């Protein structure tokens, strides 16, 4: 039994839900309205936000600072190390080998992550007030300040970061920040979304505002679209084609009392923690977003992230939960015409390579490819015409440029004249 298959069996025992298919690499959570099948849970004291990369999850913990989890085995994540970074850590950004944490009155804390299991604090600076969120680009860190400010810190020397600018964005709290080219997007409560020109980081200036129905709390960006959570309404989807004039192209109302402090985007879905549940919102058509399902938890869900083909949710007291992502079009069942064609991988999960087997009942033309969890092309494995019979192709975990890809979930796709078949591939690291 493979790792994900055994995970699903454990989920059945723990949560009493019906078992998905053994080959599942995602779930349609609309099929689980009463009990969400989490894969695992790692207790922490007060998880707020997290970032996941290459089997490592970094968690901003409100009371403990930075917690680093080994999530290479999603069935049994392990807390490896806790780094005291000052209390009240709310947000983080992982860039290269450095992690930047927004830790309330402790300000900005910079951590060296070159050795993932032995992180070291490099430097810190407390600019002005209570830092709640951070994003980094180049030599500058941009922070949302709960005192209604937007702060800029020069991090070119991580051992001695220097606060260089602060801009008032309104009387209400600023709890999140996202970057879009030369602009920073800052949800500023009752002040709506502030668009700030940071083309000159030392002299940021207010460039535009998008008024919301209630308190703007969190924002995420995908290409030229911004996804904005509003406490009194729900989710707004904004076109940033002209950042000076953001335009709403779609919206999805939430139930009364639901609001999100974080968002994760992937596979045509937005994941929005809204208290004791996380909403799964189909945003494949930005003009018509729709709630697909709700993921039930046991505590306040604060942070959410996608990584390695999995979904991670930070619950304030219950800890970090690991789930399969919501199924989208990519991971639907194979076309009926290809169900008779054996497409399999052995071993799976694998490291460093796996053999892809497929059986064709008749000669055909086609292509065998590897895609990532978002459906993007990773590698071409074979291209026909193919003769009838069995073929075996090796994938060594590399892309078309010969680069080793990160560990996680991928999809091997076979397309022929008869149709399409897809199988998951789990690369271990």
C-alpha positions in Angstrom: 0.0 0.0 0.0 1.4 3.4 -1.0 1.8 6.4 1.3 -1.3 8.3 0.2 -3.4 5.2 0.1 -2.4 4.3 3.7 -3.2 7.9 4.6 -6.7 7.6 3.3 -7.2 4.4 5.2 -6.1 6.2 8.4 -8.5 9.0 7.6 -11.3 6.5 7.5 -10.4 5.2 10.9 -10.0 8.6 12.5 -12.9 10.5 11.0 -15.4 7.8 10.0 -15.7 8.9 6.4 -16.0 6.7 3.3 -12.7 5.8 1.7 -11.9 7.5 -1.6 -10.5 5.5 -4.5 -7.0 4.1 -3.8 -5.5 6.2 -6.5 -6.8 9.4 -5.1 -4.5 12.4 -5.0 -7.3 14.8 -4.3 -10.8 14.8 -2.9 -14.1 16.4 -3.9 -15.0 17.7 -0.4 -18.6 18.1 -1.5 -18.8 14.4 -0.9 -17.9 14.9 2.8 -20.3 17.4 4.2 -20.3 16.1 7.8 -16.7 15.1 8.5 -13.6 16.3 6.7 -11.0 13.6 6.1 -7.8 15.2 7.3 -4.6 13.2 6.6 -2.8 14.2 9.8 -2.5 16.8 12.5 0.5 18.2 14.4 -0.3 20.0 17.7 1.1 23.5 18.1 0.2 26.2 20.6 -1.0 29.1 18.4 -0.4 28.6 14.7 -1.2 31.7 12.6 0.4 31.4 9.1 2.6 28.9 7.3 4.7 28.4 4.3 5.6 24.9 2.8 8.5 23.9 0.6 10.2 20.7 -0.2 8.8 18.7 2.7 9.3 21.5 5.2 6.6 23.6 6.8 7.5 26.9 8.6 4.8 28.1 11.0 4.5 31.6 12.5 3.3 30.8 16.0 1.8 33.6 18.0 3.3 32.6 21.3 6.4 30.4 20.4 7.9 32.2 17.4 8.9 30.0 14.5 8.1 26.3 14.4 9.7 24.1 11.7 7.9 20.8 10.8 9.1 17.9 8.7 6.1 17.2 6.5 7.9 14.9 4.0 5.6 12.1 5.2 2.2 13.7 5.2 0.9 10.8 7.3 3.2 11.7 10.2 4.5 15.3 10.3 7.1 15.9 13.0 7.9 19.1 14.9 11.7 19.4 14.5 12.6 22.7 16.0 11.2 25.8 17.6 13.1 29.1 17.2 12.2 31.9 19.7 11.8 35.0 17.6 9.8 37.1 20.0 6.1 36.6 20.7 3.1 37.6 18.6 4.3 36.2 15.3 1.5 36.5 12.8 3.0 36.4 9.3 6.0 35.1 7.3 7.6 35.1 3.9 10.1 32.4 2.8 12.4 33.8 0.1 15.5 31.8 -0.9 17.3 30.5 2.2 15.8 33.3 4.4 12.6 33.4 6.3 11.1 36.8 7.2 8.7 36.9 10.1 6.3 39.7 11.2 6.2 39.4 15.0 4.1 42.1 16.5 6.0 44.4 18.7 9.2 42.4 18.1 9.0 43.7 14.6 10.7 42.0 11.6 12.8 38.9 12.4 15.1 37.4 9.7 16.0 33.7 10.0 18.7 31.8 8.0 17.0 28.6 6.6 20.0 27.2 4.7 20.0 24.3 7.2 16.2 23.6 7.4 16.6 21.7 10.7 18.9 24.2 12.4 17.6 27.7 11.5 19.5 30.7 12.9 18.2 34.2 13.7 20.3 36.6 11.6 18.8 39.9 12.7 15.7 41.9 13.7 14.3 45.4 13.7 11.2 46.8 15.4 10.2 49.7 13.1 6.9 51.3 14.3 4.2 49.5 16.2 2.7 46.0 15.7 3.9 44.2 12.6 1.3 41.7 11.3 2.4 40.6 7.8 5.4 40.7 5.5 6.4 40.3 1.9 9.9 40.6 0.5 11.2 41.6 -2.9 14.9 42.3 -3.7 16.6 44.2 -0.8 13.4 45.4 0.9 10.8 43.9 3.2 7.3 45.4 3.2 5.2 45.1 6.3 1.5 45.6 7.2 1.3 47.3 10.6 -1.8 46.9 12.8 -1.4 50.5 13.8 -2.7 51.4 10.3 0.8 51.8 8.8 2.8 50.3 5.9 6.5 49.9 6.8 9.5 49.4 4.6 12.8 47.8 5.8 16.1 47.5 4.0 17.2 43.9 4.4 20.3 44.0 2.1 22.3 43.2 5.3 20.1 40.6 7.1 22.2 40.9 10.2 21.4 44.6 10.5 18.0 45.4 8.8 17.2 49.1 8.7 13.7 50.7 8.7 13.6 53.2 5.9 10.0 54.3 5.6 6.5 54.3 7.0 3.3 55.3 5.4 -0.1 55.8 7.2 -2.7 53.8 5.3 -5.7 54.7 7.5 -7.0 54.7 11.0 -8.0 51.0 11.0 -5.7 47.9 11.3 -3.5 46.8 8.4 -3.2 43.0 8.7 -1.9 41.7 5.4 0.3 42.7 2.4 0.9 41.4 -1.1 3.1 42.6 -3.9 2.2 43.1 -7.5 5.0 44.6 -9.6 5.9 48.1 -8.4 2.8 48.1 -6.1 2.0 46.7 -2.6 -1.6 45.8 -1.8 -2.6 46.4 1.8 -6.0 45.5 3.2 -6.7 48.3 5.7 -9.9 47.4 7.5 -12.6 50.0 7.1 -10.3 51.9 4.7 -10.6 49.1 2.1 -7.7 48.0 -0.1 -4.8 50.4 -0.3 -2.6 50.2 -3.5 0.8 51.6 -2.6 3.5 52.6 -5.2 6.8 51.1 -4.0 8.8 51.8 -7.2 10.9 53.9 -4.8 10.9 51.8 -1.6 12.3 54.6 0.5 9.4 56.9 -0.5 6.2 54.8 -0.8 3.0 56.6 -1.8 -0.7 55.9 -1.9 -1.6 55.2 -5.5 -5.2 53.9 -5.3 -8.0 52.6 -3.1 -10.7 50.0 -3.6 -13.6 50.5 -1.3 -15.1 47.4 0.3 -18.4 46.8 2.0 -16.7 46.1 5.3 -13.3 45.6 6.8 -10.7 44.5 4.2 -8.6 41.8 6.0 -6.5 39.7 3.6 -5.4 39.5 0.0 -3.7 37.1 -2.4 -2.6 37.6 -6.0 -2.5 35.3 -9.0 -1.3 36.8 -12.3 -3.3 40.0 -12.7 -6.1 39.2 -10.3 -6.3 40.0 -6.6 -8.4 38.0 -4.2 -9.6 40.2 -1.3 -11.4 39.1 1.8 -13.9 41.5 3.3 -15.2 40.9 6.8 -18.8 42.0 6.1 -19.2 40.6 2.6 -16.8 37.7 1.6 -14.4 37.4 -1.3 -13.8 40.1 -4.0 -11.9 39.3 -7.2 -10.2 42.4 -8.6 -8.7 43.0 -12.0 -5.3 44.6 -11.6 -4.7 45.2 -15.3 -4.5 48.9 -14.3 -3.2 48.9 -10.7 -4.3 52.5 -10.4 -7.9 51.5 -11.0 -8.6 48.1 -9.6 -12.0 46.8 -10.9 -14.2 44.1 -9.3 -14.8 41.3 -11.8 -16.5 38.9 -9.4 -17.5 38.3 -5.8 -18.7 35.5 -3.4 -20.6 36.3 -0.3 -19.8 34.4 2.9 -22.3 33.5 5.6 -22.8 35.9 8.5 -19.8 35.9 10.9 -17.4 34.3 8.4 -14.3 36.2 7.5 -10.8 35.1 6.5 -7.4 36.3 7.6 -5.5 34.3 4.9 -6.0 32.9 1.4 -4.3 30.2 -0.7 -4.8 29.9 -4.4 -4.2 26.8 -6.6 -5.7 24.5 -9.2 -8.6 26.9 -9.9 -9.6 27.2 -6.2 -9.3 29.7 -3.4 -9.0 28.2 0.1 -10.3 30.7 2.7 -10.2 29.9 6.5 -13.3 31.5 8.0 -13.3 30.5 11.6 -14.0 26.8 12.4 -14.1 25.9 8.7 -12.2 26.6 5.5 -14.2 27.4 2.4 -13.2 25.8 -0.9 -14.1 28.4 -3.6 -14.1 27.6 -7.3 -12.5 30.6 -9.0 -11.8 29.0 -12.4 -14.2 31.6 -13.7 -13.3 34.8 -11.9 -16.6 36.4 -12.9 -18.6 33.6 -11.2 -16.8 32.3 -8.1 -18.7 29.6 -6.2 -18.3 27.8 -2.9 -17.6 24.2 -3.7 -17.3 22.8 -0.1 -16.5 23.6 3.5 -13.7 21.9 5.4 -14.7 21.4 9.0 -12.1 21.7 11.8 -12.0 21.7 15.5 -10.6 25.2 16.2 -10.2 28.6 14.6 -8.5 28.2 11.2 -6.1 31.1 10.7 -3.6 30.2 8.0 -3.6 28.1 4.8 -1.0 27.1 2.3 -0.4 24.7 -0.6 2.8 22.8 -1.1 4.0 19.5 -2.6 0.5 18.7 -3.9 -1.1 19.0 -0.4 -3.1 21.5 1.5 -2.0 22.7 5.0 -4.3 24.5 7.4 -3.0 26.3 10.6 -5.6 26.1 13.4 -4.9 28.5 16.2 -4.9 25.9 19.0 -5.3 22.6 17.3 -2.1 22.9 15.2 -1.3 22.2 11.6 -3.6 19.8 9.6 -2.7 18.2 6.3 -5.2 17.4 3.6 -5.5 16.4 0.0 -6.4 19.3 -2.3 -9.8 19.8 -3.8 -10.2 17.9 -7.1 -10.3 20.0 -10.2 -10.5 19.2 -13.9 -6.9 17.9 -14.1 -7.5 15.1 -11.6 -10.9 13.9 -12.8 -11.2 10.2 -13.8 -9.6 9.1 -17.0 -11.6 9.3 -20.2 -13.7 6.1 -20.7 -11.9 5.3 -23.9 -8.7 4.9 -22.0 -9.9 3.0 -19.0 -8.7 -0.3 -20.6 -5.2 1.0 -21.2 -3.0 0.2 -18.1 -1.2 3.3 -17.0 0.8 2.7 -13.8 3.9 3.8 -12.0 6.3 1.5 -10.1 7.5 2.4 -7.5 5.1 5.1 -6.4 5.9 7.0 -4.2 9.5 7.0 -5.5 12.9 8.5 -5.1 14.8 9.2 -7.3 13.1 7.5 -10.3 10.0 5.6 -11.3 9.0 3.4 -14.3 5.8 4.4 -16.1 4.0 1.5 -17.7 1.3 1.8 -20.3 -0.5 -0.8 -22.4 -2.0 0.2 -25.8 -4.5 -2.2 -27.4 -3.9 -0.7 -30.8 -1.4 1.4 -32.6 -1.9 5.1 -32.0 -0.2 8.5 -31.8 0.1 10.2 -28.5 2.2 11.9 -25.8 3.3 10.9 -22.3 3.9 13.9 -20.1 4.4 15.0 -16.5 2.4 17.9 -15.1 2.5 19.6 -11.7 -0.5 19.9 -9.4 -1.6 23.1 -11.1 -1.6 21.4 -14.5 1.6 23.1 -15.8 3.9 21.1 -18.1 7.0 19.7 -16.3 8.5 17.1 -18.6 7.9 15.2 -21.8 8.5 11.4 -21.4 7.5 10.0 -24.8 5.9 11.0 -28.0 4.4 8.6 -30.6 3.3 7.1 -33.0 3.2 4.1 -30.6 2.9 0.5 -31.5 0.3 -1.7 -29.8 1.5 -3.4 -26.7 3.3 -2.5 -23.5 5.8 0.3 -23.1 7.9 1.3 -20.1 9.4 4.8 -19.8 11.6 6.0 -16.9 11.0 9.4 -15.2 14.0 10.5 -13.1 12.3 13.3 -11.4 13.7 16.0 -13.7 12.1 18.6 -16.0 12.7 19.1 -19.7 15.7 21.3 -18.8 17.3 18.5 -16.8 16.7 20.2 -13.5 15.7 18.1 -10.4 12.1 19.0 -9.5 11.0 19.5 -5.9 9.4 16.7 -3.9 5.6 16.5 -4.0 2.7 15.3 -6.0 2.8 15.3 -9.8 0.6 13.8 -12.6 1.7 11.6 -15.4 -0.7 12.2 -18.3 -1.1 9.9 -21.4 -2.9 11.5 -24.3 -3.7 9.4 -27.4 -6.2 9.5 -30.3 -8.6 7.5 -28.1 -8.5 9.9 -25.1 -6.7 10.7 -21.9 -5.5 8.9 -18.7 -3.9 10.4 -15.6 -2.0 8.9 -12.7 -0.5 10.6 -9.7 3.2 10.4 -9.0 4.5 11.1 -5.5 8.2 12.2 -5.5 9.7 11.8 -2.1 12.6 14.0 -0.8 
